[in-house]
């Protein structure tokens, strides 16, 4: 199993697609920084328009913490789509090149083979989020400095610099669970559909539908449905963090990730790979 996992990691980092995806993430991050530099003050002026008549604002609220909060909003679509495209390619490329039959004709257990794919997806997702957090933090704090963070969730919220950083770290950690769910889902979709283009289209479709469902009231399903827990990282930017919901939703994300992987493994082992 370890040998298969190592082989799959070598395959992943031998593909140009992987580095194109990582480069795309860094470009998106750069564009966010440029946008914040060019328009951040205007955005804050609109947000604080009703408060400036009653309060005197001192210091700059356009700082590294606010930029990192903006970067976190890439968790909605941009980052998961790139991760899903790269990760699904771990399997779809083998179907396309028909190397999967060659591999499984050798003494390779099908269950171990597909589990290794999920293992690589997990490792790659952790690396991507770590890369995003590290590069975004270095860039944001270098160019914008530190300061208090302002958010508008359930009202206008202000957080002191130290508190803001802690909340951002928690949000990235929770966002990591979300990214793992998406990367596992992309492998499972590849198991079912095999074709690279079809898998990518469905990945994008899933993200679009998820974005729509997040805003809908689903009644009692709000507490359990997958789409309704994908915005849990935002809870860390409420004035009072609703920790019971955070732990509940974090547990659900872990459950959904395991469920998605289980379905994928079961389907792969049962079906003909030809």
C-alpha positions as CSV (number, residue, x, y, z in Angstrom):
1,X,0.0,0.0,0.0
2,X,2.8,2.4,0.9
3,X,4.6,1.6,-2.3
4,X,1.5,2.3,-4.4
5,X,1.0,5.6,-2.5
6,X,4.5,6.7,-3.2
7,X,4.1,5.8,-6.9
8,X,0.9,7.8,-7.2
9,X,2.6,10.8,-5.6
10,X,5.4,10.6,-8.1
11,X,2.8,10.4,-10.9
12,X,1.0,13.5,-9.5
13,X,4.1,15.6,-9.4
14,X,5.3,14.4,-12.8
15,X,2.3,15.9,-14.5
16,X,2.4,19.4,-16.0
17,X,-1.3,19.7,-15.0
18,X,-0.3,19.8,-11.4
19,X,2.1,22.7,-11.8
20,X,-0.3,24.6,-14.0
21,X,-3.0,24.2,-11.3
22,X,-0.6,25.4,-8.6
23,X,0.4,28.4,-10.8
24,X,-3.3,29.2,-11.4
25,X,-3.9,29.3,-7.6
26,X,-0.9,31.7,-7.1
27,X,-2.2,33.9,-10.0
28,X,-5.6,34.1,-8.4
29,X,-4.0,35.0,-5.2
30,X,-1.9,37.7,-6.9
31,X,-5.0,39.1,-8.6
32,X,-6.8,39.3,-5.2
33,X,-3.8,41.3,-3.8
34,X,-3.8,43.7,-6.8
35,X,-7.6,44.1,-6.5
36,X,-7.3,44.8,-2.8
37,X,-4.5,47.3,-3.4
38,X,-6.5,49.1,-6.2
39,X,-10.0,49.0,-4.8
40,X,-9.8,48.0,-1.2
41,X,-10.3,51.6,0.2
42,X,-13.4,52.1,-2.0
43,X,-14.9,48.9,-0.7
44,X,-14.3,49.9,2.9
45,X,-15.8,53.4,2.2
46,X,-19.0,51.8,1.0
47,X,-19.1,49.4,3.9
48,X,-18.6,52.1,6.5
49,X,-20.6,54.8,4.8
50,X,-23.3,54.8,7.5
51,X,-20.9,54.8,10.4
52,X,-18.5,57.6,9.4
53,X,-21.1,60.2,10.4
54,X,-21.2,58.9,14.0
55,X,-17.7,57.5,14.6
56,X,-14.2,58.7,14.0
57,X,-12.1,56.0,12.2
58,X,-8.4,56.0,12.8
59,X,-5.7,53.8,11.3
60,X,-6.1,51.6,8.2
61,X,-8.7,48.9,8.0
62,X,-7.3,47.8,4.7
63,X,-4.7,45.4,6.0
64,X,-3.3,41.9,5.7
65,X,-6.1,40.4,7.8
66,X,-8.8,41.8,5.5
67,X,-6.9,40.6,2.4
68,X,-6.6,37.1,3.9
69,X,-10.4,37.2,4.6
70,X,-10.9,38.0,0.9
71,X,-8.6,35.2,-0.1
72,X,-10.7,32.8,2.0
73,X,-13.6,33.6,-0.2
74,X,-11.9,31.8,-3.0
75,X,-13.0,28.6,-1.1
76,X,-16.4,29.1,-2.8
77,X,-15.4,28.2,-6.3
78,X,-12.0,29.0,-7.7
79,X,-9.8,26.9,-5.3
80,X,-12.0,23.8,-5.2
81,X,-12.5,23.8,-9.0
82,X,-8.7,23.8,-9.6
83,X,-8.2,21.1,-6.9
84,X,-10.9,18.9,-8.3
85,X,-9.6,19.2,-11.9
86,X,-6.1,18.2,-10.8
87,X,-7.2,15.4,-8.4
88,X,-9.7,13.9,-10.8
89,X,-6.9,13.7,-13.4
90,X,-5.2,11.1,-11.1
91,X,-7.8,8.6,-12.4
92,X,-9.3,10.0,-15.6
93,X,-5.8,10.2,-17.2
94,X,-5.3,6.5,-16.5
95,X,-8.6,5.7,-18.1
96,X,-7.7,7.9,-21.1
97,X,-4.2,6.4,-21.6
98,X,-5.5,2.9,-20.7
99,X,-2.7,2.4,-18.2
100,X,-5.1,1.4,-15.5
101,X,-5.6,-2.0,-17.1
102,X,-1.9,-2.5,-17.3
103,X,-1.4,-1.7,-13.7
104,X,-4.3,-3.9,-12.5
105,X,-3.1,-6.8,-14.6
106,X,-0.1,-6.9,-12.3
107,X,-0.3,-8.0,-8.6
108,X,-2.0,-4.8,-7.5
109,X,-5.1,-5.0,-5.3
110,X,-7.9,-2.9,-6.7
111,X,-8.9,-1.6,-3.3
112,X,-5.4,-0.6,-2.4
113,X,-5.0,1.1,-5.8
114,X,-8.1,3.3,-5.4
115,X,-7.3,4.0,-1.7
116,X,-3.9,5.2,-2.8
117,X,-5.7,7.7,-5.1
118,X,-7.7,9.0,-2.2
119,X,-4.5,9.2,-0.1
120,X,-2.8,11.2,-2.7
121,X,-5.8,13.5,-3.0
122,X,-5.6,14.1,0.7
123,X,-1.9,14.8,0.7
124,X,-2.2,17.2,-2.3
125,X,-5.2,19.0,-0.8
126,X,-3.3,19.6,2.5
127,X,-0.3,20.9,0.5
128,X,-2.5,23.2,-1.6
129,X,-4.2,24.8,1.4
130,X,-0.8,25.1,3.2
131,X,0.7,26.8,0.2
132,X,-2.2,29.2,-0.1
133,X,-2.1,30.1,3.6
134,X,1.7,30.6,3.6
135,X,2.0,32.6,0.4
136,X,-1.1,34.7,1.1
137,X,0.0,35.4,4.6
138,X,3.5,36.5,3.6
139,X,2.2,38.6,0.8
140,X,-0.7,40.2,2.7
141,X,1.3,41.1,5.8
142,X,4.3,42.3,3.8
143,X,2.3,44.6,1.6
144,X,-0.7,45.6,3.7
145,X,0.6,45.1,7.3
146,X,-1.5,44.1,10.2
147,X,-4.4,45.7,11.9
148,X,-8.0,45.2,13.0
149,X,-10.3,43.2,10.9
150,X,-13.8,44.3,9.8
151,X,-16.4,41.8,8.5
152,X,-20.1,42.1,7.7
153,X,-21.8,38.9,8.8
154,X,-24.9,39.1,11.0
155,X,-24.0,42.7,11.4
156,X,-20.8,44.7,11.3
157,X,-18.0,43.0,13.3
158,X,-14.6,44.4,14.4
159,X,-11.8,42.1,15.6
160,X,-8.5,43.2,17.1
161,X,-5.3,42.1,15.2
162,X,-4.4,39.1,17.4
163,X,-8.0,37.9,17.5
164,X,-8.4,38.4,13.8
165,X,-5.3,36.2,13.0
166,X,-6.6,33.4,15.3
167,X,-10.0,33.4,13.5
168,X,-8.3,33.3,10.1
169,X,-6.2,30.3,11.1
170,X,-9.3,28.5,12.3
171,X,-11.1,29.4,9.1
172,X,-8.3,27.9,7.0
173,X,-8.3,24.7,9.1
174,X,-12.1,24.3,8.6
175,X,-11.7,25.2,5.0
176,X,-9.2,22.4,4.7
177,X,-11.9,19.9,5.6
178,X,-14.1,21.4,2.9
179,X,-11.4,21.1,0.3
180,X,-10.8,17.4,1.3
181,X,-14.5,16.7,0.6
182,X,-14.2,18.3,-2.8
183,X,-11.1,16.4,-3.7
184,X,-12.5,13.1,-2.6
185,X,-15.7,13.9,-4.6
186,X,-13.6,14.5,-7.7
187,X,-12.0,11.0,-7.4
188,X,-15.4,9.4,-6.9
189,X,-16.9,11.3,-9.9
190,X,-13.9,10.0,-12.0
191,X,-14.7,6.5,-10.8
192,X,-18.2,6.8,-12.1
193,X,-17.7,8.7,-15.3
194,X,-14.1,7.9,-16.4
195,X,-14.0,10.6,-19.1
196,X,-11.8,13.6,-18.2
197,X,-13.9,16.3,-19.8
198,X,-17.2,14.9,-18.4
199,X,-15.8,14.7,-14.9
200,X,-14.5,18.3,-15.1
201,X,-17.9,19.6,-16.3
202,X,-19.7,17.8,-13.5
203,X,-17.2,19.1,-10.9
204,X,-18.0,22.7,-12.1
205,X,-21.7,21.9,-12.1
206,X,-21.5,20.6,-8.5
207,X,-19.8,23.8,-7.3
208,X,-22.4,26.0,-9.1
209,X,-25.3,24.1,-7.6
210,X,-23.7,24.1,-4.2
211,X,-23.3,27.8,-4.3
212,X,-27.1,28.2,-5.1
213,X,-28.2,25.7,-2.4
214,X,-26.1,27.5,0.3
215,X,-28.4,30.5,0.0
216,X,-31.7,28.5,0.0
217,X,-33.7,27.6,3.1
218,X,-34.0,23.8,3.2
219,X,-35.9,23.6,6.5
220,X,-34.8,20.9,8.8
221,X,-32.2,19.9,6.2
222,X,-30.2,23.1,6.9
223,X,-28.7,21.2,9.8
224,X,-27.6,18.1,7.9
225,X,-27.4,18.8,4.1
226,X,-23.9,19.0,2.7
227,X,-24.3,22.3,0.9
228,X,-25.5,24.0,4.1
229,X,-22.2,23.1,6.0
230,X,-19.8,24.3,3.3
231,X,-19.9,27.9,4.6
232,X,-19.0,26.9,8.1
233,X,-15.6,28.6,7.9
234,X,-17.5,31.9,7.9
235,X,-18.7,31.3,11.4
236,X,-15.3,32.4,12.7
237,X,-16.0,35.9,11.5
238,X,-19.2,36.3,13.5
239,X,-18.7,38.4,16.6
240,X,-19.5,35.3,18.8
241,X,-18.4,32.1,17.2
242,X,-21.2,29.5,17.4
243,X,-18.9,26.7,18.5
244,X,-21.7,24.0,18.7
245,X,-22.5,24.6,15.0
246,X,-18.8,24.6,14.1
247,X,-18.1,21.2,15.8
248,X,-21.3,19.8,14.4
249,X,-20.6,20.9,10.8
250,X,-16.9,20.0,11.0
251,X,-17.9,16.5,12.0
252,X,-20.4,16.4,9.2
253,X,-17.7,17.4,6.7
254,X,-15.5,14.5,7.9
255,X,-18.5,12.2,7.7
256,X,-19.3,13.3,4.1
257,X,-15.6,13.0,3.1
258,X,-15.5,9.4,4.4
259,X,-18.9,8.6,2.8
260,X,-17.8,9.9,-0.6
261,X,-14.6,8.0,-0.5
262,X,-16.4,4.8,0.6
263,X,-18.8,5.0,-2.3
264,X,-16.0,5.6,-4.7
265,X,-13.9,2.6,-3.4
266,X,-17.0,0.3,-3.4
267,X,-17.9,1.3,-7.0
268,X,-14.3,0.9,-8.2
269,X,-13.8,-2.5,-6.7
270,X,-17.1,-3.8,-8.0
271,X,-17.0,-2.6,-11.6
272,X,-15.0,-3.6,-14.6
273,X,-12.2,-1.1,-15.2
274,X,-12.1,-1.8,-18.9
